[in-house]
Amino acid sequence: MNRATRCGIGAALTLAFLLSLTACSEKAAPDATAPAGTNAAILIEPNVTVGKIHLGMTKAQVVAELGQPGRQTANALEYPALGLAVMPDPDGVVQVVMCGDVTGINGPFVKAFTGRTKEGIGMNSTRDDILKAFGQPGSAEKMRFGLESLTYPSLGLTFTLEAGKVHHMIVRLRAPEPDRTVTIETVPGK
């Protein structure tokens, strides 16, 4: 899969998630009926897990593990109390976990999502924290309204920052792609 295709898929997944959120109330809050303390910190292992959600898991297995979603769309199982949405492929296999809040740093799902990488990166981590933990991103994009996106393709991670702080993460669950090095050989006399 080439870079343009991967970027297109990432953009489509983000758009699908954004569209699913627009159907919710403008300031949807995490599920107030969830028992206190149910949002214990969860570990994000790039390409592999977001807490109990792991590589190769099916939609049915997610529901068995996390319970019925607070909302289900054609593209996502949304768990507002956890601050995340799970996005399966057409075959029902989980491909992406959207974490935090696409609406910005003050969105309700930023507080609800408690996941962190082993390096400590999660909601409200700074741009400098991310660079210290993972180095330079494969791509960085400045967007309108002071937003920035940092993508780490080999880790399957994309961070969206507002005012230099993480408010949304995309975690792709897939076997990591090897870094590709192109070698060009020249043949003398040709």
C-alpha positions, 0 to 999 in steps of 0.5 A, spaced: 500 500 500 503 506 498 503 512 502 498 516 498 493 510 499 494 510 506 493 517 507 487 517 504 484 511 508 486 515 514 483 521 512 477 517 510 477 514 517 477 521 520 472 523 516 467 518 518 468 519 525 467 526 525 461 525 521 459 520 526 460 525 532 456 530 528 450 526 529 451 526 537 449 532 541 454 538 540 457 537 547 456 530 548 458 528 555 461 522 557 456 517 560 454 519 567 451 513 568 458 509 568 460 507 575 466 511 578 473 508 577 471 505 571 476 509 567 482 506 569 488 508 565 489 503 559 496 502 556 496 503 548 501 499 545 502 502 538 499 497 532 497 492 537 492 494 543 489 500 546 487 497 553 482 491 552 482 492 544 487 488 540 490 487 533 485 482 530 479 483 534 472 482 531 466 487 532 463 482 536 469 480 541 469 488 542 462 488 544 463 482 549 469 485 552 467 492 553 459 491 553 454 495 548 457 501 545 454 508 547 452 509 540 453 505 534 454 507 527 455 504 520 462 505 521 464 505 529 462 503 536 462 509 540 464 508 547 463 515 550 464 513 557 471 511 555 473 517 550 474 512 544 471 509 538 472 503 535 472 502 527 472 495 524 473 494 517 467 491 512 469 484 515 468 486 522 475 486 524 478 492 528 482 496 524 482 503 528 481 506 535 479 513 535 481 516 542 480 523 545 476 528 542 476 531 535 472 537 537 478 540 541 482 540 547 476 542 551 472 536 548 469 531 553 472 525 551 479 528 552 478 527 560 474 521 559 480 517 555 485 515 560 490 511 555 497 512 555 503 509 551 509 506 555 512 512 554 507 516 557 504 519 551 496 521 551 491 526 552 494 533 554 501 531 552 505 536 549 508 536 542 515 536 545 513 530 549 511 526 543 518 528 539 522 526 545 518 519 545 518 518 538 522 522 534 521 526 528 514 524 525 513 521 518 509 527 516 507 533 520 501 538 518 499 545 520 491 546 520 486 551 521 485 554 528 492 552 530 491 545 530 497 540 528 497 533 526 503 528 527 503 522 524 508 516 525 506 511 520 511 505 522 507 506 529 500 506 526 499 513 530 497 519 529 496 525 534 492 531 533 494 537 537 491 544 539 495 549 542 501 544 542 497 539 546 494 532 544 486 532 544 485 526 539 489 520 537 488 515 532 491 508 533 491 503 527 491 496 529 495 492 524 502 488 523 507 494 522 510 495 516 517 495 515 521 501 513 522 501 506 529 503 503 530 504 496 537 502 493 538 504 486 544 500 482 547 503 477 550 498 471 557 501 468 556 503 461 549 502 461 
